[in-house]
């Protein structure tokens, strides 16, 4: 499962990086042709807008895979480890339901409706650009399942910094006790 997660991470990071690079190149091109050659380019501006949407969805998917979305740990970190685990699993189930209904189902509906419309400059069906929603939605579903499994089997660490410090202190105390026992 970790291999699947790593492969998805690499592909998504590559696509997001490529999208950002193309946006920078196209924006530079727009500036040059508009202000130096006095001949504005409409197709590049339109494509940059769609690439921005793709980059945003790819970025949200990457963050979902890394479990990096904003949260309020002050409440959750006060729970005991069992409740903390249950809360994190519940949060992943909510993310799964959201992705399935809004991104996959809703995104598919929007994409299908927009297939009859053409972009003004590129001449491509608008629905093609909206396919990012169901595609990223399916990937978020996969990440949610991987996260739930990881949380349940303990491969995803939910310890707070205080838990880690406490475990470190316990380990040091145990090592000191072992030293004292060996000296006696």
C-alpha positions as CSV (number, residue, x, y, z in Angstrom):
1,X,0.0,0.0,0.0
2,X,2.9,2.3,0.7
3,X,4.1,1.7,-2.9
4,X,0.8,2.8,-4.2
5,X,0.9,5.9,-2.1
6,X,4.4,6.7,-3.2
7,X,3.6,6.2,-6.9
8,X,0.5,8.4,-6.6
9,X,2.6,11.1,-4.8
10,X,5.2,11.1,-7.5
11,X,2.7,11.3,-10.4
12,X,0.7,14.0,-8.7
13,X,3.8,16.1,-7.8
14,X,5.1,15.7,-11.4
15,X,1.7,16.8,-12.9
16,X,1.4,19.7,-10.5
17,X,5.0,20.8,-11.1
18,X,4.5,20.5,-14.9
19,X,1.3,22.5,-14.7
20,X,2.9,25.3,-12.7
21,X,5.9,25.3,-15.1
22,X,3.6,25.6,-18.2
23,X,1.6,28.4,-16.5
24,X,4.8,30.4,-15.8
25,X,6.0,29.9,-19.4
26,X,2.6,30.8,-20.9
27,X,2.3,33.9,-18.6
28,X,5.7,35.0,-19.6
29,X,4.8,34.5,-23.3
30,X,1.6,36.5,-22.7
31,X,3.5,39.4,-21.2
32,X,6.1,39.4,-24.1
33,X,3.6,39.3,-26.9
34,X,1.2,41.8,-25.3
35,X,3.7,44.5,-24.2
36,X,6.6,44.0,-26.6
37,X,4.9,42.9,-29.8
38,X,1.6,44.6,-29.0
39,X,-0.3,41.5,-30.0
40,X,-2.2,39.9,-27.1
41,X,-2.7,36.2,-27.0
42,X,-6.1,35.0,-26.0
43,X,-5.5,31.2,-26.2
44,X,-2.6,31.3,-23.7
45,X,-4.6,33.3,-21.2
46,X,-7.5,30.9,-21.4
47,X,-5.2,27.9,-21.0
48,X,-3.4,29.4,-18.0
49,X,-6.8,29.8,-16.3
50,X,-7.7,26.1,-16.9
51,X,-4.2,25.0,-15.8
52,X,-4.6,27.0,-12.6
53,X,-7.8,25.0,-11.9
54,X,-6.0,21.8,-12.5
55,X,-3.1,22.9,-10.3
56,X,-5.4,23.7,-7.5
57,X,-7.2,20.4,-7.6
58,X,-3.9,18.5,-7.9
59,X,-2.5,20.4,-4.9
60,X,-5.6,19.6,-2.8
61,X,-5.2,16.0,-3.8
62,X,-1.5,16.0,-2.8
63,X,-2.4,17.6,0.6
64,X,-5.1,15.0,1.1
65,X,-2.6,12.2,0.5
66,X,-0.2,13.7,3.0
67,X,-3.0,14.3,5.6
68,X,-1.9,17.9,5.6
69,X,-5.3,19.7,5.6
70,X,-6.0,22.3,8.2
71,X,-7.3,21.0,11.5
72,X,-7.6,22.2,15.1
73,X,-5.4,19.9,17.1
74,X,-6.0,21.6,20.4
75,X,-9.2,19.6,20.8
76,X,-8.2,16.3,19.2
77,X,-4.8,16.1,21.0
78,X,-6.6,16.1,24.4
79,X,-8.3,12.8,23.5
80,X,-6.8,9.5,24.7
81,X,-5.0,7.6,21.8
82,X,-8.1,5.4,21.2
83,X,-10.4,8.3,20.8
84,X,-7.8,10.2,18.7
85,X,-7.6,7.2,16.4
86,X,-11.4,7.0,16.1
87,X,-11.6,10.8,15.4
88,X,-9.0,10.6,12.7
89,X,-10.8,7.6,11.1
90,X,-14.1,9.6,11.3
91,X,-12.4,12.6,9.5
92,X,-11.2,10.3,6.8
93,X,-14.6,8.8,6.3
94,X,-16.1,12.3,6.0
95,X,-13.4,13.1,3.4
96,X,-14.3,9.9,1.5
97,X,-18.0,10.8,1.5
98,X,-17.2,14.4,0.3
99,X,-14.9,13.2,-2.4
100,X,-17.4,10.5,-3.6
101,X,-20.4,12.8,-3.7
102,X,-19.0,16.2,-4.6
103,X,-15.9,15.5,-6.6
104,X,-16.5,12.2,-8.3
105,X,-20.3,12.2,-8.8
106,X,-20.8,16.0,-9.0
107,X,-17.6,16.4,-11.0
108,X,-18.8,13.8,-13.5
109,X,-22.2,15.5,-13.8
110,X,-20.6,18.9,-14.4
111,X,-18.1,17.5,-16.9
112,X,-20.9,15.8,-18.9
113,X,-23.0,18.9,-18.9
114,X,-20.1,21.0,-20.1
115,X,-19.1,18.7,-23.0
116,X,-21.4,20.5,-25.3
117,X,-19.7,23.9,-24.7
118,X,-16.5,24.9,-26.5
119,X,-13.8,27.2,-25.1
120,X,-13.7,30.5,-26.9
121,X,-10.0,30.5,-27.9
122,X,-8.9,26.9,-27.7
123,X,-11.9,25.3,-29.3
124,X,-11.9,22.4,-26.8
125,X,-14.9,21.1,-25.0
126,X,-15.1,22.8,-21.6
127,X,-15.9,19.4,-20.0
128,X,-12.4,18.2,-20.7
129,X,-11.0,20.7,-18.3
130,X,-13.6,19.8,-15.7
131,X,-12.5,16.2,-15.7
132,X,-9.9,17.1,-13.1
133,X,-12.7,17.0,-10.4
134,X,-13.7,13.3,-10.8
135,X,-10.1,12.3,-11.5
136,X,-8.8,13.9,-8.3
137,X,-11.9,12.8,-6.5
138,X,-11.1,9.1,-7.2
139,X,-7.5,9.6,-6.1
140,X,-8.6,11.3,-2.9
141,X,-10.9,8.2,-2.3
142,X,-7.9,6.0,-2.7
143,X,-5.9,8.2,-0.3
144,X,-8.8,8.1,2.2
145,X,-8.9,4.3,2.2
146,X,-5.1,4.1,2.5
147,X,-5.2,6.6,5.4
148,X,-8.0,4.7,7.2
149,X,-6.1,1.5,6.9
150,X,-2.9,3.2,8.0
151,X,-4.6,4.8,11.1
152,X,-6.3,1.5,12.0
153,X,-3.1,-0.6,11.8
154,X,-0.9,2.0,13.4
155,X,1.4,2.6,10.4
156,X,0.3,6.3,10.4
157,X,1.5,7.9,13.7
158,X,-1.1,10.0,15.5
159,X,1.1,10.8,18.5
160,X,1.2,14.4,19.6
161,X,4.6,16.0,20.3
162,X,3.8,15.7,24.0
163,X,3.2,11.9,23.5
164,X,6.6,11.7,21.8
165,X,8.3,13.6,24.6
166,X,6.6,11.4,27.2
167,X,7.7,8.3,25.4
168,X,11.3,9.6,25.2
169,X,11.3,10.4,28.9
170,X,9.9,6.9,29.7
171,X,12.6,5.3,27.6
172,X,15.3,7.4,29.3
173,X,14.0,6.4,32.7
174,X,13.9,2.8,31.7
175,X,17.5,3.0,30.5
176,X,18.6,4.7,33.7
177,X,16.8,2.0,35.7
178,X,18.6,-0.7,33.7
179,X,21.9,0.9,34.4
180,X,21.3,1.1,38.1
181,X,20.2,-2.6,38.1
182,X,23.4,-3.6,36.3
183,X,25.6,-1.6,38.7
184,X,24.0,-3.4,41.8
